[in-house]
Amino acid sequence: MKHFLPLLLCGASLAGCQHAATSASPTTPLEGTWRLTGYQCHCPPGQPVPDEVLTIEAGQRFRLVRNKALAAEGAYTTGTGVSCGGGTPEPIITLTPTAADTYAPKGAYSLEGNTLVIDQCSAADGPKYTYTRQ
């Protein structure tokens, strides 16, 4: 029993981590221009959806424009990993800006038709972004 408790605690601490996405080739439908049409967050009621356009380009590059100005650009990767402390691997997207101290969404993602959702752990009050293909 004395060896079981430390093993259990170690396993529980690893389950809560977001594992790095493995390098995988993004699917062709992910490439394109996406307008933010839904923003779910732990914000005051009536918060407007930000004016944001995400362009995912060939060569694993992205550009993020907010209020008609470049907010971030850089590389992106897709893969599978565990987010939000869940136990089931799911598709993960990581947008990595080239400039330091620049924000870009990353997390579990789903792509259905013309809708791209990036969920930064909305179950734990993280934001959830819904984009529509332009």
KOLDREN-408681 format. One line per 4 residues: number of its first residue (from 1); for each residue x, y, z of N, C-alpha, C. Coordinates in steps of 0.001 Angstrom, whole numbers. Example, Ala and Ser with C-alpha at 12.3 -4.5 7.8 and 13.67 -1.06 7.14 Angstrom:
% residues 2
1> 13190 -5690 7800 12300 -4500 7800 13200 -3300 7800 | 12850 -2250 7080 13670 -1060 7140 12900 30 7870
This chain:
% residues 134
1> 826 -1198 0 0 0 0 867 1258 0 | 2026 1204 716 2839 2416 789 3443 2787 -564 | 3548 1835 -1496 4054 2143 -2835 2931 2550 -3784 | 1704 2178 -3452 570 2469 -4324 213 3954 -4318
5> 213 4587 -3146 -194 5989 -3050 723 6916 -3853 | 2060 6815 -3733 2910 7690 -4557 2707 7448 -6059 | 2501 6186 -6434 2270 5871 -7835 958 6487 -8314 | -69 6417 -7482 -1365 6999 -7817 -1264 8519 -7952
9> -566 9175 -7031 -410 10627 -7089 380 11056 -8320 | 1400 10305 -8663 2196 10619 -9853 1340 10485 -11108 | 561 9425 -11187 -319 9221 -12336 -1350 10323 -12452 | -1915 10746 -11324 -2919 11813 -11340 -2311 13132 -11799
13> -1084 13411 -11382 -462 14672 -11792 -157 14676 -13286 | 215 13537 -13844 475 13468 -15282 -806 13575 -16094 | -1909 13079 -15563 -3183 13128 -16287 -3664 14559 -16468 | -3286 15474 -15595 -3734 16859 -15679 -2924 17709 -16632
17> -1862 17179 -17188 -996 17958 -18072 -1491 17892 -19505 | -1237 18956 -20241 -1494 18921 -21677 -212 18431 -22317 | -296 17307 -22989 878 16727 -23609 1153 17424 -24928 | 2406 17529 -25265 2781 18192 -26509 2210 17438 -27693
21> 1772 18175 -28650 1224 17559 -29853 2341 16889 -30628 | 2019 15750 -31185 2992 15088 -32021 2978 15765 -33378 | 4087 15714 -34059 4146 16338 -35369 3372 15477 -36353 | 2394 16042 -36975 1582 15322 -37952 1260 16271 -39088
25> 1061 15707 -40250 710 16540 -41396 -710 17044 -41237 | -915 18359 -41317 -2281 18874 -41223 -3075 18436 -42445 | -4363 18296 -42267 -5204 17907 -43391 -5463 19118 -44273 | -5668 18886 -45539 -5885 19960 -46502 -7049 20866 -46121
29> -8194 20314 -45629 -9315 21206 -45310 -8999 22254 -44243 | -7973 22043 -43437 -7625 23011 -42401 -7063 24295 -43011 | -6410 24178 -44144 -5839 25356 -44800 -6956 26230 -45353 | -6813 27531 -45166 -7811 28463 -45670 -7928 29672 -44767
33> -8949 30473 -45012 -9193 31688 -44239 -10438 31484 -43402 | -10315 31768 -42104 -11368 31510 -41122 -11706 32788 -40365 | -12988 33132 -40312 -13445 34309 -39557 -14013 33838 -38229 | -13625 34517 -37143 -14152 34204 -35815 -15625 34598 -35770
37> -16483 33621 -35506 -17926 33880 -35457 -18525 33561 -34100 | -17739 32928 -33238 -18219 32621 -31896 -17064 32617 -30921 | -17294 33181 -29752 -16245 33275 -28733 -16891 33003 -27388 | -16585 31848 -26842 -17138 31461 -25548 -16031 31639 -24513
41> -16312 32435 -23492 -15280 32689 -22494 -15924 32966 -21142 | -15091 33068 -20148 -15537 33451 -18809 -15402 34974 -18735 | -16284 35679 -19485 -16237 37135 -19608 -17572 37730 -19173 | -17621 39039 -19033 -18895 39687 -18704 -19943 39405 -19785
45> -21214 39313 -19415 -22275 39084 -20403 -22294 40189 -21460 | -22690 39818 -22664 -22796 40798 -23741 -21485 41126 -24420 | -20442 40392 -24100 -19127 40628 -24710 -19228 40369 -26217 | -18885 41339 -27072 -18984 41110 -28518 -17907 40135 -29000
49> -18196 39474 -30106 -17211 38588 -30725 -16128 39466 -31344 | -14862 39235 -30997 -13785 40050 -31567 -13738 39937 -33093 | -13288 41001 -33754 -13089 41006 -35199 -11750 40322 -35458 | -11804 39043 -35849 -10578 38258 -35969 -10667 37340 -37184
53> -9585 37276 -37944 -9491 36386 -39096 -8197 35590 -38968 | -8320 34272 -39055 -7184 33359 -38969 -6969 32750 -40347 | -5766 32901 -40884 -5428 32287 -42166 -4409 31191 -41906 | -4775 29988 -42282 -3888 28836 -42145 -3379 28516 -43542
57> -2060 28590 -43692 -1439 28491 -45011 -702 27173 -45184 | -373 26867 -46436 471 25715 -46737 1832 25933 -46084 | 2538 24878 -45843 3853 25007 -45230 3770 25228 -43727 | 2616 24924 -43139 2387 25036 -41696 2670 26437 -41153
61> 2158 27441 -41847 2263 28840 -41425 864 29363 -41142 | 773 30392 -40291 -514 31027 -40012 -330 32528 -39884 | -1441 33250 -40066 -1511 34699 -39842 -2805 34956 -39098 | -2748 35771 -38067 -3918 36115 -37271 -4088 37628 -37311
65> -5232 38082 -37822 -5521 39507 -37956 -6664 39849 -37009 | -6441 40836 -36137 -7475 41322 -35217 -7714 42795 -35504 | -8979 43164 -35628 -9350 44553 -35916 -8577 45104 -37108 | -8449 44258 -38133 -7825 44614 -39408 -6324 44904 -39308
69> -5687 44482 -38214 -4236 44646 -38050 -3619 43282 -37726 | -2432 43039 -38243 -1743 41784 -37971 -1468 41668 -36474 | -1995 40621 -35855 -1806 40411 -34420 -744 39355 -34147 | -632 38375 -35043 352 37311 -34854 544 36581 -36176
73> 1723 36046 -36335 2012 35150 -37446 3101 34209 -36987 | 3173 33055 -37625 4174 32089 -37220 3874 30721 -37788 | 4267 29705 -37045 4104 28323 -37479 2997 27654 -36674 | 2442 26617 -37256 1469 25828 -36512 1773 24347 -36693
77> 1367 23564 -35715 1470 22113 -35791 136 21519 -35379 | -124 20346 -35893 -1287 19582 -35469 -806 18206 -35052 | -1582 17571 -34243 -1264 16227 -33790 -2360 15746 -32877 | -2030 14797 -32044 -2985 14339 -31043 -2337 14455 -29679
81> -3155 14685 -28693 -2675 14805 -27323 -3851 14834 -26380 | -3553 14961 -25124 -4583 15011 -24092 -4629 16436 -23571 | -5807 17051 -23602 -5947 18413 -23097 -6970 18435 -21981 | -6966 19448 -21204 -7937 19669 -20124 -7957 18545 -19102
85> -6895 17815 -18968 -6850 16749 -17976 -7656 15532 -18355 | -8184 15500 -19581 -8948 14344 -20040 -8026 13176 -20321 | -8595 12013 -20449 -7776 10832 -20660 -7758 10339 -22088 | -8585 10902 -22957 -8678 10423 -24327 -7915 11352 -25262
89> -6972 10816 -26044 -6268 11666 -27006 -7247 12265 -28015 | -6992 13504 -28389 -7845 14207 -29342 -6974 15079 -30232 | -7508 15552 -31360 -6715 16431 -32224 -6344 17728 -31495 | -5099 18134 -31638 -4567 19343 -30999 -3949 20222 -32086
93> -4184 21530 -31991 -3502 22486 -32867 -2741 23466 -31981 | -1508 23746 -32373 -680 24700 -31644 -212 25771 -32618 | -649 27004 -32391 -196 28147 -33182 934 28802 -32395 | 2119 28865 -32978 3288 29413 -32295 3731 30693 -32995
97> 3428 31859 -32408 3830 33131 -33026 5351 33279 -33068 | 5851 33949 -34105 7291 34188 -34204 7743 35259 -33217 | 6888 36219 -32910 7239 37287 -31962 6952 36825 -30531 | 7878 37146 -29644 7689 36809 -28231 6528 37618 -27652
101> 5909 37099 -26634 4809 37775 -25932 3632 38098 -26851 | 3389 37245 -27826 2260 37406 -28732 1320 36237 -28512 | 27 36520 -28431 -951 35477 -28142 -1590 34937 -29415 | -1755 33632 -29463 -2530 32967 -30513 -3189 31750 -29874
105> -4415 31423 -30287 -5102 30291 -29665 -4410 28963 -29957 | -4560 28023 -29038 -4049 26661 -29221 -4871 25750 -28322 | -4986 24514 -28699 -5728 23559 -27884 -6367 22489 -28737 | -7346 21808 -28158 -8076 20783 -28893 -8838 21463 -30024
109> -8895 20799 -31172 -9654 21402 -32267 -10524 20363 -32951 | -11592 20874 -33553 -12455 20031 -34376 -12750 20794 -35658 | -12918 20050 -36722 -13186 20630 -38029 -14337 19854 -38645 | -15479 20518 -38770 -16658 19897 -39368 -17189 20823 -40447
113> -17071 20385 -41694 -17527 21212 -42808 -16774 22526 -42841 | -17495 23627 -42741 -16891 24959 -42770 -16744 25565 -41384 | -16717 24734 -40348 -16597 25226 -38975 -15357 24633 -38308 | -14514 25511 -37796 -13314 25139 -37056 -13487 25626 -35625
117> -13337 24723 -34659 -13448 25084 -33247 -12117 24784 -32574 | -11566 25782 -31882 -10360 25601 -31074 -10777 25813 -29629 | -10662 24764 -28838 -11122 24777 -27450 -9917 24773 -26517 | -9715 25873 -25812 -8616 25990 -24860 -9102 25617 -23470
121> -9749 24479 -23373 -10218 23940 -22097 -11389 24747 -21542 | -12445 24856 -22342 -13630 25587 -21888 -14253 24938 -20657 | -13993 23650 -20447 -14514 22975 -19258 -13920 23565 -17981 | -12768 24201 -18093 -12116 24828 -16934 -12041 26340 -17123
125> -13071 26926 -17745 -13188 28367 -17962 -12197 28936 -18964 | -11589 28108 -19779 -10741 28600 -20857 -11600 29008 -22041 | -11076 29814 -22948 -11880 30258 -24091 -12080 29160 -25137 | -13142 29311 -25890 -13462 28413 -26998 -13768 29296 -28208
129> -13012 29107 -29284 -13119 29924 -30484 -13823 29132 -31580 | -14829 29719 -32205 -15508 29093 -33339 -15283 29969 -34566 | -14676 29371 -35590 -14372 30072 -36835 -15200 29474 -37969 | -15579 30309 -38928 -16287 29862 -40123 -15416 30171 -41330
133> -15315 29164 -42219 -14489 29346 -43422 -15069 30460 -44286 | -14204 31341 -44784 -14648 32437 -45659 -14612 31995 -47098
